[in-house]
Amino acid sequence: MSPFFAAIFLHALCLANAVNDINFSTVYEWDKFDFVWPSGSNISNNRQTFNPNYVHPRYMAVFGERLFLSLDLKSEVPATLVWLPKSGTSTAPKLHPFPSWNLHIKYREECDTIKVTQGIVADPDGRLWVLDDGTYGCSSKLWIFDLNNNDTTERVHQFPDTVVSHSSSKRSLRDVVIDKTPDDYLAYITDSESENIVVYSRKTDQSWSVKTPGRKWDALDLSPNREARQLYLTERSYSNELYSVSVSELKNEGGTAAPKRIGKWREYAYRIVIDNANILYAAFNYKKYLSKWNISEPFREQRVHEVAKLDCSWPFTFTLDADDTLWMTERNESGGVLRHKLFKAAVGARPHLLTALPTP
């Protein structure tokens, strides 16, 4: 290779690997998480077994002045769904169980409580959608809470066995994304133990599954283009592949969809979020950086945020709010000391749900 072409190649390689950093500012820092503990015998028992080292944020949603987190299921953590204020006087605020302690009773036979919170999302009308994978003996559910009405439970949809297996060993609900149509809200859900995409209609309170033979899914999000809306998916089993499928293929109960391969990340992406400017953000297992890709262009991964060292399997979770802000938690297990941070950054874009709807 001539020196001239070698220089061009090295310059292009440097551009591909360059980090275009997001200007994050720190909101909170925790050496140890803690809960807002009320009085009561059941809660007192939870407090005695609580271990802050096991608090691990997995998914995030924002609405109004609150930020919601789903936490990894551990016996040492009393609730898997919590909230904290977006701003406040404390530099390390305590976690509030959502919507109350009463919905986080851990007795195995209490199937009317939240068991295992996975994906969560807030819609523009002030509802929090909560994906609950359930436990042994308790089926999986989709909870819908009205944040504008004292966090009351609007609906609890229990998935039929024909849609999501009632056997806990044959299901693993992971992520949920909401599609607002002119007359309905649809939820798209991944179940990493089945070769299906699960769909739920709020209007009819019905759910169904669409087959994707040979493929199981983990993270997902929607493009903002309503005329040709695509559902983007990461494949389960630590695959680096990114796929997309038209939402028009997901409308028929018992149907089959054929997701198309879009590209290949450098690593396995466990979390993706797409804003209304077509930017897809991704976080990767055991990696200390975020990447992005403009979905309106050919696939090209670009790093946008990187830190020195984290040593964590799921170091980041993030979401967008209505104020053009990207919120992100960071878990750092390096150096034998556990630390958590909450960041925010102005990115000039919002969630895809806030893209204007056509007039019905």
VEXTI-507040 format. One record per residue: residue in three letters; x negated, y, z negated of N, C-alpha, C in turn. Coordinates in steps of 0.2 Angstrom, whole numbers, padded with zeros to 4 digits, always signed. Atoms other than C-alpha are relative to their C-alpha. Layout:
// residues N
ALAXYZXYZXYZ;...
END
This chain:
// residues 360
MET-0004-0006+0000+0000+0000+0000-0004+0006+0000;SER+0004-0006-0001-0007+0017+0005+0001+0004-0007;PRO-0001-0005+0006-0010+0030-0009+0006+0004+0000;PHE-0006-0005-0001+0004+0041-0002+0006-0004-0002;PHE-0006+0004+0002+0017+0027-0003+0000-0002-0007;ALA+0001+0002+0007+0010+0021-0020+0003+0006-0004;ALA-0002-0006+0004+0013+0039-0027+0007+0001+0000;ILE-0008+0000-0001+0031+0039-0020+0003-0005-0004;PHE-0003+0006+0004+0035+0022-0028-0001+0001-0007;LEU+0000-0001+0007+0028+0027-0045+0004+0006-0002;HIS-0004-0005+0002+0037+0043-0045+0007-0002+0000;ALA-0007+0003+0001+0053+0034-0041+0001-0004-0006;LEU-0001+0004+0006+0050+0022-0054+0000+0004-0007;CYS+0000-0004+0006+0047+0035-0067+0007+0004-0001;LEU-0006-0003+0000+0063+0044-0062+0005-0005-0002;ALA-0005+0006+0002+0073+0027-0064+0000-0001-0008;ASN+0000+0001+0007+0066+0025-0082+0000+0006-0004;ALA+0000-0006+0005+0066+0043-0088+0006+0000-0004;VAL-0005-0001+0004+0077+0047-0102+0003+0007+0000;ASN-0003-0007-0001+0089+0061-0099+0004+0000-0007;ASP-0003+0001+0007+0093+0063-0118+0006+0005-0001;ILE-0006-0004+0002+0110+0069-0125-0002+0004-0006;ASN+0002-0004+0006+0109+0083-0137+0004-0001-0006;PHE-0004+0002+0006+0116+0074-0152-0002+0005-0006;SER+0002-0003+0007+0117+0083-0169+0003-0004-0005;THR-0002+0005+0006+0119+0074-0186+0006+0003-0004;VAL-0006-0002+0004+0136+0075-0195-0001-0003-0007;TYR+0001+0003+0007+0133+0063-0209-0006-0005+0000;GLU+0005+0005+0001+0120+0051-0216+0001-0004-0006;TRP-0001+0005+0005+0122+0036-0227-0006-0004-0002;ASP+0005+0006+0002+0109+0026-0237+0004-0006-0002;LYS-0005+0006+0002+0124+0016-0244+0007+0003+0001;PHE-0007-0001+0000+0142+0016-0239+0004-0001-0006;ASP-0005+0002+0006+0156+0017-0252+0007+0001+0002;PHE-0007-0001-0002+0175+0017-0252+0003+0004-0005;VAL-0004-0004+0004+0188+0028-0260+0004-0006-0004;TRP-0003+0005+0004+0193+0016-0274+0006+0002-0004;PRO-0005-0002+0005+0210+0017-0282+0000-0005-0006;SER-0001+0005+0006+0216+0008-0298+0004-0006+0003;GLY-0004+0006-0002+0224-0009-0297-0004-0006+0000;SER+0004+0006+0001+0219-0027-0301-0003-0003+0006;ASN+0002+0003-0006+0218-0033-0283-0006+0004+0003;ILE+0005-0004-0003+0207-0018-0278-0006-0001-0005;SER+0006+0001+0005+0196-0020-0294-0004-0006+0002;ASN+0003+0006-0002+0192-0038-0288-0005+0002+0006;ASN+0003-0002-0006+0187-0031-0271-0006+0004-0002;ARG+0005-0004+0002+0176-0018-0279-0006-0004-0003;GLN+0006+0004+0003+0166-0031-0289-0004-0004+0005;THR+0003+0004-0005+0162-0041-0274-0003+0004+0006;PHE+0003-0004-0005+0158-0026-0263-0007+0001+0001;ASN+0007-0001-0001+0141-0025-0255-0001+0005+0006;PRO+0000-0005-0005+0138-0009-0245-0005-0002+0006;ASN+0004+0002-0005+0124-0018-0235+0004-0004+0006;TYR-0003+0004-0005+0137-0028-0225+0005+0005+0003;VAL-0004-0005-0004+0147-0012-0219-0003+0001+0007;HIS+0003+0000-0007+0144-0013-0200+0005+0003+0004;PRO-0005-0003-0005+0154-0001-0189-0001-0004+0007;ARG+0000+0003-0006+0159-0010-0173+0004+0004+0006;TYR-0003-0004-0005+0172+0001-0164+0002+0007-0003;MET-0001-0007+0003+0177+0019-0166+0006+0003+0005;ALA-0005-0004-0004+0192+0031-0161+0000+0006-0004;VAL+0000-0007+0003+0195+0049-0165+0007+0003+0002;PHE-0006-0004-0002+0212+0059-0166+0000+0005-0006;GLY+0000-0006+0005+0214+0076-0174-0006+0001-0004;GLU+0006-0002+0004+0202+0079-0188-0002-0007-0004;ARG+0003+0006+0003+0199+0060-0192-0003-0004+0005;LEU+0004+0005-0004+0187+0047-0186+0002-0007-0003;PHE-0002+0007+0002+0192+0029-0187-0005-0005+0002;LEU+0005+0005-0001+0180+0014-0188+0003-0007-0002;SER-0001+0006+0002+0183-0004-0187-0007-0003-0002;LEU+0006+0003+0003+0171-0014-0197-0001-0008+0001;ASP+0001+0007-0001+0163-0031-0195+0003-0004-0006;LEU-0003+0004+0005+0172-0045-0205-0005-0003-0005;LYS+0004+0003+0005+0163-0049-0221+0004-0001-0006;SER-0003+0001+0007+0169-0056-0238-0002+0006-0005;GLU+0002-0005+0004+0159-0042-0246+0003+0007+0002;VAL-0002-0007-0002+0168-0028-0237+0008-0001-0001;PRO-0007+0001+0002+0186-0025-0243+0005+0002+0005;ALA-0005-0002-0005+0194-0018-0227-0004+0001+0006;THR+0003+0000-0006+0190-0019-0209+0002+0006+0005;LEU-0003-0006-0004+0199-0003-0203-0001+0006-0005;VAL+0001-0006+0004+0194+0014-0211+0000+0006+0004;TRP+0000-0006-0003+0194+0032-0208-0004+0005-0004;LEU+0004-0006+0004+0183+0048-0213+0002+0006+0004;PRO-0001-0006-0003+0185+0066-0209-0006+0002+0005;LYS+0005-0002-0005+0176+0073-0194-0005+0006-0003;SER+0004-0005+0003+0169+0087-0205+0002+0001-0007;GLY-0001-0001+0007+0168+0091-0224-0005+0002-0004;THR+0006-0002+0005+0158+0096-0239-0005-0005-0001;SER+0005+0005+0002+0150+0079-0242-0004-0002+0006;THR+0005+0002-0005+0135+0074-0232+0000-0008+0001;ALA-0001+0008+0000+0140+0055-0235+0006-0001-0002;PRO-0007+0001+0002+0159+0054-0236+0001-0007-0001;LYS-0002+0006+0001+0167+0039-0243+0005-0003+0005;LEU-0004+0003-0005+0177+0027-0232+0007-0001-0003;HIS-0007+0001+0002+0196+0027-0234+0003-0006+0004;PRO-0003+0005-0004+0205+0011-0229+0006+0003+0004;PHE-0006-0003-0004+0218+0014-0215+0005-0006+0001;PRO-0003-0007+0002+0232+0016-0217+0000+0000-0008;SER+0000+0000+0008+0232+0010-0236-0004-0006-0002;TRP+0003+0006+0003+0224-0003-0247+0005-0006+0001;ASN-0005+0005+0000+0241-0012-0246+0000-0005+0006;LEU+0001+0004-0006+0237-0018-0228-0006-0003+0001;HIS+0007+0003+0000+0220-0025-0233+0000-0005-0005;ILE+0000+0005+0005+0225-0038-0245-0003-0007+0003;LYS+0004+0005-0003+0213-0053-0242+0003-0007-0001;TYR-0003+0007+0001+0224-0068-0247+0001-0003+0006;ARG-0001+0004-0006+0224-0081-0234+0007+0000+0003;GLU-0007+0000-0002+0243-0082-0234+0003+0006+0002;GLU-0003-0006-0001+0246-0064-0232-0001+0002+0007;CYS+0001-0002-0007+0248-0063-0213+0003+0006+0002;ASP-0003-0006-0001+0258-0047-0214-0005+0006-0001;THR+0005-0005+0001+0241-0038-0217-0005+0000+0005;ILE+0005-0001-0005+0227-0032-0206-0006-0005-0002;LYS+0005+0005+0001+0215-0047-0205-0007+0002+0003;VAL+0006-0001-0003+0201-0044-0193+0000+0005+0006;THR+0000-0005-0005+0200-0027-0184-0005+0000+0005;GLN+0005+0000-0006+0192-0027-0167+0000+0007+0003;GLY+0000-0006-0003+0194-0014-0154+0006+0005-0002;ILE-0005-0005+0002+0204+0002-0158-0001+0006+0005;VAL+0000-0006-0004+0209+0017-0148+0006+0004-0002;ALA-0006-0005+0002+0220+0033-0151+0002+0002+0007;ASP-0003-0003-0006+0232+0039-0137+0002+0007-0001;PRO-0001-0007+0000+0236+0057-0133+0006+0002-0004;ASP-0006-0001+0004+0253+0055-0142-0001-0001-0007;GLY+0001+0001+0007+0245+0052-0159+0001-0007-0002;ARG-0001+0007+0003+0246+0033-0160-0007-0003+0000;LEU+0006+0004+0001+0232+0022-0166+0002-0007+0002;TRP-0001+0007-0002+0231+0005-0157-0005-0004-0003;VAL+0005+0004+0003+0222-0008-0167+0001-0008+0001;LEU+0000+0007-0002+0218-0025-0161-0003-0004-0006;ASP+0002+0004+0006+0218-0038-0175+0000-0008+0002;ASP+0002+0007-0002+0210-0055-0171+0004-0005-0004;GLY-0003+0005+0005+0219-0064-0186-0006-0004-0003;THR+0005+0005+0003+0211-0078-0196+0003-0007+0000;TYR-0003+0007+0000+0214-0096-0199+0006+0000-0003;GLY-0006+0000+0003+0232-0098-0202+0004+0006+0002;CYS-0003-0006-0002+0236-0080-0196-0001+0002+0007;SER+0001-0002-0007+0239-0076-0178-0002+0007+0002;SER+0002-0006-0002+0232-0062-0168+0006+0005+0001;LYS-0006-0005-0001+0242-0045-0167-0003+0006+0003;LEU+0001-0007-0002+0242-0028-0159+0004+0005-0005;TRP-0003-0004+0004+0246-0015-0172+0000+0007+0003;ILE+0000-0007-0002+0252+0003-0167+0003+0004-0006;PHE-0001-0004+0005+0252+0016-0180+0001+0007+0002;ASP-0002-0007-0002+0260+0034-0179-0004+0005-0004;LEU+0004-0005+0003+0247+0046-0184+0003+0007-0002;ASN-0004-0007+0001+0259+0061-0183+0005-0001-0005;ASN-0006+0001+0005+0271+0053-0195-0003-0004-0006;ASN+0003+0003+0006+0261+0049-0211-0003-0007+0001;ASP+0003+0006-0002+0252+0034-0202+0005-0006-0001;THR-0005+0005+0000+0268+0024-0202-0001-0006+0005;THR+0000+0005-0005+0268+0007-0193+0006+0000+0005;GLU-0005-0001-0005+0277+0010-0177+0002-0007+0003;ARG-0002+0006-0003+0276-0008-0171-0006-0005-0001;VAL+0005+0006+0001+0267-0025-0174+0002-0005+0005;HIS-0002+0005-0005+0266-0036-0159-0004-0006-0001;GLN+0004+0006+0000+0261-0054-0162+0000-0004+0006;PHE+0001+0003-0006+0254-0062-0147+0003-0008+0000;PRO-0002+0007-0001+0263-0078-0141-0006-0005+0001;ASP+0005+0005-0001+0253-0094-0141-0002-0001+0007;THR+0001+0001-0007+0255-0095-0122-0004+0006+0003;VAL+0004-0006-0002+0246-0078-0121-0007+0000-0004;VAL+0006+0001+0004+0233-0079-0135+0001-0006-0005;SER-0001+0007+0004+0230-0096-0144+0001+0002-0007;HIS-0001-0001+0008+0236-0097-0162-0005-0004-0004;SER+0006+0003+0003+0221-0108-0165-0006+0005-0001;SER+0005-0005+0000+0208-0097-0172-0007-0002+0003;SER+0006+0003-0004+0194-0108-0164+0000+0001+0007;LYS-0001+0000-0007+0201-0105-0147+0002+0007+0002;ARG-0001-0007-0002+0202-0086-0147-0005+0004-0003;SER+0005-0005+0003+0191-0071-0150+0002+0007+0003;LEU-0002-0007-0003+0200-0054-0146-0006+0005-0002;ARG+0005-0004+0001+0187-0041-0144+0001+0007+0001;ASP+0000-0007-0001+0191-0025-0136+0007+0002+0003;VAL-0006-0002-0003+0206-0015-0130+0000+0007+0003;VAL+0000-0006-0003+0209+0000-0119+0007+0002+0002;ILE-0007-0002-0002+0225+0010-0115+0001+0003+0006;ASP-0002-0003-0006+0233+0015-0099+0006+0003+0000;LYS-0007-0004+0000+0246+0029-0099+0003+0000+0007;THR-0004+0000-0007+0258+0027-0084+0005+0005-0001;PRO-0005-0005+0000+0272+0039-0080+0006-0002-0005;ASP-0006+0002+0004+0285+0028-0090-0002-0005-0005;ASP+0002+0005+0004+0274+0017-0101-0007+0001-0002;TYR+0007+0001+0002+0258+0013-0111-0001-0007+0001;LEU+0002+0007+0000+0249-0003-0106-0007-0001-0003;ALA+0007+0002+0003+0235-0011-0116-0003-0006+0004;TYR+0004+0005-0003+0222-0021-0108-0005-0003-0005;ILE+0003+0003+0006+0213-0033-0120-0005-0006+0003;THR+0004+0005-0001+0198-0045-0119+0000-0005-0005;ASP+0000+0006+0005+0198-0063-0127-0006-0004+0003;SER+0007+0003-0003+0180-0069-0125+0000-0008-0001;GLU+0000+0007+0001+0186-0087-0129+0004-0003+0006;SER-0005+0002-0005+0198-0088-0114-0002+0003+0007;GLU+0002-0003-0007+0196-0085-0095+0006+0004+0002;ASN-0006-0004-0001+0210-0072-0096-0001+0007-0002;ILE+0000-0007+0002+0213-0053-0097+0008+0000-0003;VAL-0007+0000+0003+0228-0050-0109+0003+0007+0001;VAL-0003-0006-0001+0240-0036-0105+0006+0001-0005;TYR-0005-0001+0005+0253-0028-0117+0004+0006+0003;SER-0004-0006-0002+0268-0016-0112+0003+0002-0006;ARG-0004-0003+0006+0274-0004-0126+0007+0001+0002;LYS-0007-0001-0002+0290-0001-0116+0004-0006-0001;THR-0003+0006+0001+0295-0019-0116-0002-0004-0006;ASP+0003+0004+0006+0285-0025-0131-0001-0007+0002;GLN+0001+0007-0003+0280-0040-0120-0008+0000+0001;SER+0007+0001-0001+0262-0047-0118+0000-0006+0005;TRP+0002+0005-0005+0255-0058-0104-0007-0001+0001;SER+0007+0001-0002+0239-0065-0098-0001-0001+0008;VAL+0001+0000-0007+0231-0064-0081-0007-0004+0001;LYS+0006+0005-0001+0218-0078-0076-0005+0003+0004;THR+0007-0002-0004+0200-0074-0071-0004-0007+0000;PRO+0003+0006+0001+0194-0092-0068-0008+0001+0001;GLY+0007+0000+0001+0176-0095-0073-0003+0006-0003;ARG+0003-0006+0004+0174-0078-0082+0004+0001-0006;LYS-0003-0002+0007+0176-0073-0100-0003+0007-0001;TRP+0002-0007+0000+0175-0055-0105-0001+0003-0007;ASP+0002-0003+0006+0169-0044-0119+0002+0007+0000;ALA-0002-0007+0000+0169-0025-0117+0004+0002+0006;LEU-0003-0002-0006+0180-0015-0106+0002+0007-0001;ASP-0003-0006+0000+0186+0002-0101+0003+0002+0007;LEU-0003-0002-0006+0196+0011-0087-0003+0006+0003;SER+0002-0006-0004+0192+0023-0073+0005+0005-0001;PRO-0005-0005+0000+0200+0040-0073+0005+0001+0006;ASN-0003-0001-0006+0206+0038-0055+0007-0004+0000;ARG-0007+0003+0001+0225+0035-0057+0003-0003+0007;GLU-0002+0002-0007+0228+0032-0038-0003-0007+0001;ALA+0004+0007-0001+0215+0017-0038-0003-0002-0006;ARG+0003+0001+0006+0212+0014-0056-0003-0007+0000;GLN+0004+0006+0001+0199+0001-0060-0001-0002-0007;LEU+0002+0002+0007+0196-0009-0076-0007-0003+0001;TYR+0007+0002+0000+0178-0011-0079-0001-0005-0006;LEU+0001+0006+0005+0172-0027-0089-0007-0002+0000;THR+0007+0003+0001+0156-0034-0096+0002-0007-0002;GLU-0002+0007+0001+0155-0053-0096-0003-0002-0006;ARG+0002+0003+0006+0153-0063-0111-0006-0004+0000;SER+0006+0005+0000+0139-0075-0116-0007+0004+0002;TYR+0006-0003+0000+0126-0061-0116-0002+0001+0008;SER+0002-0002-0007+0127-0058-0097-0001+0007+0001;ASN+0001-0007-0001+0120-0042-0090+0005+0003+0006;GLU-0004-0002-0006+0133-0042-0076+0006+0005-0002;LEU-0005-0004+0000+0146-0028-0074+0005-0001+0005;TYR-0006+0002-0005+0163-0031-0065+0005+0005+0000;SER-0006-0005+0000+0178-0021-0060+0006-0004+0003;VAL-0006+0003-0003+0196-0026-0056+0005+0005+0001;SER-0006-0005-0001+0211-0016-0049+0005-0002-0005;VAL-0005+0001+0005+0224-0014-0063+0006-0002+0004;SER-0006+0003-0004+0237-0018-0049+0000-0008+0000;GLU+0000+0007+0000+0231-0036-0050+0002-0003-0007;LEU-0001+0003+0007+0235-0037-0069+0007+0001-0002;LYS-0007-0001+0002+0254-0033-0068+0004-0006+0000;ASN-0004+0006-0001+0260-0051-0064-0002-0005-0006;GLU+0001+0005+0005+0262-0063-0079-0002-0006+0003;GLY+0002+0007-0002+0253-0079-0076-0004+0001+0007;GLY+0004+0000-0006+0244-0072-0061-0007-0001+0000;THR+0007+0001+0000+0226-0073-0056-0003+0007+0003;ALA+0004-0006-0003+0214-0058-0053-0007-0002+0002;ALA+0007+0001-0002+0197-0058-0045-0004+0006-0001;PRO+0005-0005+0001+0185-0046-0053-0006+0000+0005;LYS+0006+0000-0004+0171-0040-0042-0006+0002-0004;ARG+0006-0002+0003+0153-0039-0047-0002+0007+0002;ILE+0002-0006-0001+0147-0021-0048-0007+0001+0000;GLY+0007+0000+0001+0129-0022-0054-0002-0004-0006;LYS+0003+0003+0005+0117-0028-0066-0004+0004-0005;TRP+0004-0004+0005+0111-0019-0082-0006-0004-0001;ARG+0006+0003+0003+0094-0022-0089+0001-0005-0005;GLU-0002+0004+0006+0102-0030-0104+0007-0001-0001;TYR-0007+0001+0001+0118-0036-0111+0004+0006-0003;ALA-0004-0006+0003+0131-0022-0114+0006-0002-0004;TYR-0005+0002+0005+0142-0025-0129+0006+0006+0000;ARG-0005-0005+0001+0151-0008-0128-0001+0005+0006;ILE+0000-0004-0006+0156+0003-0113+0006+0005-0002;VAL-0005-0005+0000+0166+0020-0113-0001+0004+0006;ILE+0000-0004-0006+0171+0030-0097+0004+0006-0002;ASP-0003-0006+0001+0175+0048-0098+0004+0002+0007;ASN-0004-0002-0006+0186+0058-0086-0004+0004+0006;ALA+0005-0002-0005+0171+0064-0076-0004-0006+0003;ASN+0003+0006-0004+0167+0046-0070-0006-0002-0003;ILE+0006+0002+0003+0153+0044-0082+0001-0006-0005;LEU+0000+0006+0004+0151+0026-0090-0006+0000-0004;TYR+0005+0001+0005+0141+0025-0106+0000-0007-0002;ALA+0000+0007+0002+0135+0008-0112-0006+0000-0005;ALA+0005+0002+0005+0126+0001-0127-0002-0007+0000;PHE+0002+0007-0002+0116-0015-0127-0003-0003-0007;ASN+0002+0004+0006+0112-0029-0139-0007+0000-0002;TYR+0007-0001+0003+0097-0026-0150-0005+0005+0004;LYS+0004-0005-0004+0092-0011-0139+0001+0007-0004;LYS+0000-0006+0004+0088+0006-0146+0002+0006+0004;TYR-0002-0005-0004+0095+0016-0132+0007-0001+0003;LEU-0006+0000-0004+0111+0021-0122-0002+0001+0007;SER+0001-0001-0007+0113+0021-0103+0006+0003+0002;LYS-0006-0002-0004+0125+0029-0091+0000-0002+0007;TRP-0001+0001-0007+0131+0027-0074+0006+0004+0003;ASN-0006-0004-0003+0142+0038-0063+0004-0005+0005;ILE-0003+0006-0003+0155+0025-0057+0003+0002+0007;SER-0002-0002-0007+0159+0036-0041-0006-0001+0005;GLU+0006+0001-0004+0141+0032-0035-0002-0007+0000;PRO+0003+0007+0000+0131+0016-0031-0003-0001-0007;PHE+0003+0002+0007+0126+0007-0047-0007+0002-0001;ARG+0007-0002+0002+0111+0015-0055+0000+0001-0007;GLU+0001-0001+0007+0107+0013-0073-0005+0006-0002;GLN+0004-0006+0002+0100+0029-0082+0000+0000-0007;ARG+0000-0001+0007+0095+0030-0100+0001+0007-0002;VAL-0002-0007+0002+0103+0045-0109-0002+0001-0007;HIS+0001-0001+0007+0098+0042-0127-0005-0006-0003;GLU+0004+0005+0002+0084+0033-0135-0004+0002-0007;VAL+0003-0002+0006+0077+0032-0153-0006-0005-0001;ALA+0006+0003+0001+0061+0025-0160+0000-0008-0002;LYS+0000+0007+0002+0066+0009-0169+0007-0001-0004;LEU-0006+0001+0004+0082+0001-0175+0001-0007-0003;ASP-0001+0007+0002+0081-0018-0176+0007-0002-0002;CYS-0007+0002+0002+0099-0021-0176+0004-0003+0007;SER-0003+0003-0005+0110-0032-0165+0006+0004+0004;TRP-0005-0005-0002+0124-0019-0163-0001+0007-0003;PRO+0002-0006+0004+0116-0003-0167+0004+0006+0001;PHE-0004-0006-0001+0128+0010-0159+0008-0002+0001;THR-0007+0000-0003+0147+0012-0157+0002+0008+0001;PHE-0001-0007-0002+0154+0028-0149+0007+0000+0003;THR-0007-0001-0003+0170+0036-0142+0000+0008+0002;LEU-0001-0007-0002+0176+0053-0134+0006+0002-0004;ASP-0006-0003+0002+0188+0065-0141+0003+0006+0005;ALA-0003-0005-0004+0199+0079-0134-0003+0006+0001;ASP+0003-0006+0000+0187+0092-0137-0007-0001+0003;ASP+0006+0001-0004+0174+0086-0125-0006-0002-0004;THR+0006+0002+0004+0163+0078-0138+0000-0008+0000;LEU+0001+0007+0001+0155+0061-0139-0003-0001-0007;TRP+0002+0001+0007+0154+0054-0156-0003-0007+0000;MET+0004+0006+0000+0142+0040-0161-0003-0002-0007;THR+0003+0002+0006+0137+0030-0176-0007-0004+0002;GLU+0006+0003-0001+0119+0023-0178-0001-0004-0006;ARG+0002+0004+0005+0114+0008-0188-0007-0002+0000;ASN+0008+0001-0001+0095+0007-0192-0002-0005-0006;GLU+0002+0005+0004+0089-0009-0200-0008-0001-0001;SER+0008+0001+0000+0070-0006-0197-0003+0002-0007;GLY+0004-0002+0006+0057-0005-0211+0003-0003-0006;GLY-0003+0003+0006+0068-0016-0223+0004+0005-0004;VAL-0005-0004+0003+0079-0001-0227+0006+0002+0005;LEU-0006-0001-0004+0097+0001-0221+0002+0007+0000;ARG-0003-0007+0000+0103+0018-0215+0005+0000+0006;HIS-0005-0001-0005+0118+0024-0205+0000+0008+0001;LYS-0001-0007-0002+0121+0040-0196+0006+0001+0004;LEU-0005-0002-0004+0135+0049-0188-0002+0006+0004;PHE+0002-0005-0004+0131+0060-0173+0006+0002+0004;LYS-0005-0003-0005+0141+0071-0161-0004+0004+0005;ALA+0003-0004-0006+0137+0079-0144+0005+0003+0005;ALA-0005-0003-0005+0146+0091-0132-0002-0003+0007;VAL+0002+0003-0006+0146+0082-0116+0005+0003+0006;GLY-0004-0003-0005+0159+0092-0106+0005-0004+0003;ALA-0005+0005-0003+0171+0077-0103+0004-0003-0006;ARG-0005+0002+0005+0186+0069-0112+0001-0008+0002;PRO-0002+0007-0002+0193+0051-0112+0004+0000+0006;HIS-0004+0001-0006+0201+0045-0097+0008+0001-0001;LEU-0007+0000+0002+0218+0045-0106+0002+0008+0001;LEU-0002-0007-0001+0218+0064-0105-0001+0003+0006;THR-0001-0002-0006+0217+0065-0087+0008+0002+0002;ALA-0007-0002-0001+0233+0074-0081+0004-0005+0004;LEU-0005+0004-0004+0248+0063-0076+0003+0003+0005;PRO-0004-0003-0005+0257+0066-0060+0007+0000-0003;THR-0007-0001+0003+0275+0072-0063+0004-0006+0003;PRO-0004+0005-0002+0287+0058-0063+0005+0002+0005;
END
